[in-house]
Amino acid sequence: SVTFTLTRHAPGTHSTLGDLTLEGSDFHLYTLEPGTDRVDFPRIPTGTYEVIMRESAKQGCRVPGLVNVPGRTDIEMHIGNYPHDTLGCQLVGYTLGADYVGVSRPAFGALVALIEGAEAHAERVFLTITEPEAP
């Protein structure tokens, strides 16, 4: 199997930023998820989720989708830059700013290529989401 790890930074009001890495490689992307002000679409709980490529009606393309997220449906990893670009999904990018991830399209392409490559070799893909360590 292939396991990605999303290590969240401390949540902010408008967004929660994080680091997405792939076990055993130097692969690294930044992520943006909802912040503490998004009670309508909160961040998904920490834990490990299976990831499968699926068609997204919202995005109009195939995206990595998280399976069996408690209380949620259609949780995806997709292109976007700002908190208003997500309804609880994870945006990916190569650069990081305040409430921002950038160079999202190429970052998404790299992520999809890795997941599709794993699926082509009949490997299952997982995402483990962790919160920052308490100081």
Residue pairs with C-beta under 8 A, 6 or more apart in sequence:
1 123
1 124
1 125
1 126
2 22
2 23
2 114
2 115
2 118
2 123
2 124
2 125
2 126
3 22
3 23
3 48
3 125
3 126
3 127
3 128
4 20
4 21
4 22
4 23
4 51
4 125
4 126
4 127
4 128
5 20
5 21
5 22
5 23
5 127
5 128
5 129
5 130
6 18
6 19
6 20
6 31
6 90
6 127
6 128
6 129
6 130
7 18
7 19
7 21
7 130
7 132
8 16
8 17
8 18
8 31
8 33
8 43
8 129
8 130
8 131
8 132
9 16
9 17
9 18
9 19
9 132
10 16
10 132
11 35
11 36
11 43
12 35
12 36
12 99
13 35
13 36
13 37
14 35
14 37
14 83
14 99
15 32
15 33
15 34
15 35
15 82
15 83
15 99
15 100
16 32
16 33
16 34
16 35
16 43
17 30
17 31
17 32
17 33
17 96
17 101
18 30
18 31
18 32
18 33
18 90
19 28
19 29
19 30
19 31
20 28
20 29
20 30
20 31
20 90
20 92
20 111
21 27
21 28
22 114
27 110
27 114
29 92
29 93
29 94
29 107
29 110
29 111
30 92
30 93
30 94
30 95
30 96
30 101
30 107
31 77
31 90
31 91
31 92
31 93
31 101
32 80
32 81
32 82
32 83
32 85
32 86
32 90
32 91
32 93
32 99
32 100
32 101
33 43
33 44
33 86
33 88
33 89
33 90
33 91
34 41
34 42
34 43
34 83
34 86
34 88
35 83
35 99
38 83
38 88
41 86
41 87
41 88
42 88
43 88
44 66
44 69
44 70
44 72
44 75
44 88
44 129
45 69
45 70
45 129
46 129
46 130
46 131
47 128
47 129
48 126
48 127
48 128
48 129
49 66
49 67
49 68
49 69
49 126
49 127
49 129
50 66
50 67
50 68
50 124
50 125
50 126
51 64
51 65
51 66
51 67
51 77
51 115
51 125
51 126
51 127
52 64
52 65
52 67
52 119
52 125
53 62
53 63
53 64
53 65
53 112
53 115
53 116
53 119
54 62
54 63
54 65
55 61
55 62
56 62
56 63
56 65
56 74
56 76
56 78
58 74
58 76
59 76
59 78
59 79
62 112
63 76
63 77
63 78
63 112
64 76
64 77
64 111
64 112
64 115
64 125
65 74
65 75
65 76
65 77
66 75
66 76
66 77
66 127
69 75
72 88
74 89
75 88
75 89
75 90
76 89
76 90
77 89
77 90
77 91
77 92
77 108
77 111
77 127
78 89
78 90
78 91
78 92
78 108
79 85
79 91
79 92
79 104
79 105
79 108
80 86
80 89
80 91
80 101
80 104
81 91
81 93
81 100
81 101
81 102
81 104
82 99
82 100
83 99
85 91
91 101
91 104
92 101
92 104
92 107
92 108
92 111
93 100
93 101
93 102
93 103
93 104
93 107
94 102
94 103
94 104
94 106
94 107
95 101
95 102
95 103
96 102
101 107
115 125
118 124
118 125
119 125
